[in-house]
């Protein structure tokens, strides 16, 4: 264990603190996502990129800061930003899933073309993975892409495509090799959302908002070089991108930020003229969650160290999505409870800055969506028990047996 | 920056775990628990050969001079083995107390004996840790009278370190006149607790530290962290045993490990316990490097959280074993009870969370 701050780290810490003092007032209220970033969010993103507070180790030619990977630096930045309650930048699928996947598996031309505008928040991505008949069983995707000359012609339907209604591009999972076995017939294509034949229908969720969409593709044409890796390599890309998605959904910085926000909320909200934080029952719940949040934060640092050392994380590397999304829900549940009756105020169409109730209620419900999405908790438990603990797969049941 | 074990720490862990897996078999645990009042001379000689009693003793007094971090790795390994071996009081708190609170003379008198495994010092810390039992102690004219229950590492103890409510510490020798260390039958047979009865007993007063209360509370922090680390190891073992048992037990012509109902119980245990390891590592690291407030906060959070996760794992693992888990035949209950002990001694999770709130000063909004 060596968590010591070298001079470099102490300097970074005071640099971030000075940045927050000087520029903190420019921060947008939320981390972004769920809508196209506005001017303020884009400017803030630009500031963070320029300072290397996001994409710190992404090479400069792809729009990053070009620093040597250093997990303590990343941790210091996240810590200081969350303590100050300012936005850590855009937390959308482009920044968190598409850019790292592209850096890992894309061609040089694709990285140069897509990574920088994605990081800047100018190019917004959606991801077309799930289909009505391919949810947890994602490799069952039926959307087809057939080569005609130098284009793919795509037909099919996607569901749960968050941000499709304002995205510029879609990372699309589809079947290009119908004769190959299930997992070997898939490819990922890069599809512009303004292409002819794409129809996006909003899917209203329990929050009353259309956070997701159904996306229909009819004879959509994209050039054959708009593919990540080769034809039939889709499952490899899926595994890489799902890994980034699990990390995104289990992101401990989000939990840390929420924890600080709830502590402040509990100091501000009064019950019988006393701050909620003075009520032992609420306080006890808060401290319980603090320990869980701390555990998530240090677990993340442990994983980064293992990654740096090239050591296998084993089961430790598989639990973040399950742990993080459930923890997020416990956090928002505490906030909703602290707000009590006043927490029932709900106007998700006009969220104002002095309306914590709506914001927390949206999180409280949306968190369930995140527990289900990105591989449900049950799928995560299968992954943990099978890949992490070495337990056998459930035997297959033939469909005909069910009917008999 | 490295958030993980270094080569030396990995080596300590490996050699200890090797020793424990060879010597602390289920038969051995049963034997020590049944015949020896929870203390076994052969096991003690074994840990002595590994240098555990000297782990925290400074090198000048014949020890290894290692930190709380290394001690936490040892505690985890002992919990994993459900080892009936004194550790938290004898090998961690006692040498720390003498180093931090004793005069040079007292250090010279006690520390070499601790490192050599000759002085085995139990701990009565109830006055400072929120004990529910009796702690009624009076120091008059350098002599100690009264009672303290919940004495940790009583099995085979030669001395008891007694923490007083004002932070001062006194070491009494078990075979001195006026000192009685009575066995107190308690849940975890691998680490018997005792009741200390003192009447005008002679003692060695440790009060050389100007911040005697700070030092004493620091001892409680470290002890709590050790208990949390013990739970980490014990719970880890219960998960391993669950997976192993489920992979052998056949019902409905399948190993039960192939049922999602069982797999998901195991996955839930692993998902809640894995992040605990990092929490323990950080909390242990802070004991060696952090401020008093950080040390207290992290020790309290770690003990409270491991108590809760430990309880869930202990119950779930027992359920995965089905009826066999409930019997004495598999000995799974030794780990179940170990986790119960770790939860309840030196302040339960509610008490620890309350202390975490106080030290973080949240109420002064």
Interface residues (C-beta under 8 A of the other chain):
Chain A: X1 X2 X3 X4 X9 X70 X71 X72 X263 X267 X275 X277 X278 X280 X283 X284 X287 X288 X290 X291 X292 X294 X295 X296 X298 X299 X301 X302 X304 X305 X306 X309 X315 X316 X319 X322 X323 X378 X380 X381 X382 X384 X385 X386 X388 X389 X390 X391 X392 X393 X394 X395
Chain B: X1 X2 X3 X4 X5 X6 X9 X69 X239 X243 X246 X247 X254 X255 X257 X258 X259 X260 X262 X263 X264 X266 X267 X268 X270 X271 X272 X274 X275 X276 X277 X278 X279 X281 X282 X285 X289 X298 X301 X302 X304 X305 X308 X350 X353 X354 X356 X357 X362 X363 X365
